[in-house]
Amino acid sequence: MRSPRRLRLAEFQTEAAVRLSPRERDALRRIHPGLRMEPTPGWTDRYNLTPDQHIGLVALPSLTLEIRPKIPVSSVLFLISYSCDAVRWQERQADLEDADDIVDMVAILLARAVERATRRGLLTGYHSTEEPLRAPRGKILFAEHVRRRLAIAPPIDVQHDEFTADVLENQILLAALTTLGRAPLRSRAAQRELQRALRAFGGVSHVRFAPHAVPDIAFNRLNRHYEPAIMLASLVLRSASVDLGSGSTRGGAFLLDMNRAFEAFVRAALRHALNLPQRDFPDRVPHFRLDDAERVVLKPDLCLRKSGHILWVGDAKYKSLAAGDHRNSDIYQVLAYTIALGLRSGTLIYAAAGASHTNDYVVSRAGKRLRVFAIDLSAAPARLLAQIRTIVDRDIVSSAKAGAVSPAP
């Protein structure tokens, strides 16, 4: 069989006159709806392709489409690993800073996170099982025994708890490792690390999780050491299609949403810089209403809560803007937050691929100040975290001291 041809695109940049067969064109439209596809003038089989903020791979039988980020791959890895707390970056920076393929590097990050989580052995727990046995064990299911077997024994229908490693946490890790193992990885190091991590999961069931139905895990003192690996595994499962790398005519994709990755990084970095627990700087900001009839729902990305009040609110936007620029719709959105919550100021945090900058917009008639920070994602990790610290010192601390007029919803 002929190996699929490989096409490399860049995030938000148009690649002109790409030859696609009708089957490839239709498959790309189905698998990656965010890929803008326009016919090239003067051609019947060529298209101008413009990716959105999703980066990664689309795998078809005859074509592998690689979409690279607008920032260095090493910077993307830092955003992901920091928000998932999946790797101590200083320890791993040397062998990841030259990363070239985003999917291969995510595979390495996941494999290492899983190996750290399972270093002391797989997490175990009790799993309730119903089965027919020749002798009683656990709880006898009398109703089922009568219905199925007319009370004739053996066998006897029983329910019992089994101490096993086949628990949801391990099923999620195994599913994520298997998903990346089906991807067309280019690095032998990534393939090797995935295979090594997979060896620990003998006896764990293979479960397929739909991207929109990856379960949330409640963490406690027993499974807390699994949290970084579970967060990264959940990100992988939410980014991948079921048929990734299967070689079927349907194809598949592994596409990281940089909007979500940037938002998650900003939230985690601000929380760490403020040294706050998750309840005060939550992952899921409570929704509230703008109008008296409560028909206009507002959903900010970021907020600081204290004693039943929201003291600071903001949005993270993965958009490239020129220095001093902004999107009017974004300004309106944050202004609505400040009005609904009775705050004196609100904040926008943009992702820049160059020098960082800040701007203030004063709305004197409403008594509001709207602050815009653009942080340079291409900066080294220490500089990037220093920019986050600047937002905390120049904006959040002063806003929190000013207080809020109305209680949090």
Buried (B, 14 or more C-beta within 10 A) or exposed (E): EEEBEEBEBBBBEEBEEBEBEEBBBEBBEEBBEEBEBEEBEEEEBBBBBBBBBBBBBBBBBBBBBBBBBBBBBBBBBBBBBBBBBBBEBEEBBEEBBEBEBBBBBBBBBBBBBBBBBBEEEBBBBEBEEEBBBEEEBBEBBEEBBEEEBEEEBEBBBBBBEEEBBBBBBBBBBBBBBBBBBBBBBBBEBBBEBBEEBBEBBEEBBEBEBEEEEBEEBEBEEEBEBBBBBBBBBBBBBBBBBBBBBBBEEBBBBBBBBBBBBBBBBBBBBBBBBBEBEEEBBBEEBEEBEBEEEEEEEBEBBBBBBBEEBBBBBBBBBBBBBEEEEBBEEBBEBBBBBBBBBEBBBBBBBBBBBBEBBBBEBEEEEEEBBBBBBBBBBBBBBEEBBBBBBBBBEEBBEEBBEEEBEEEBE
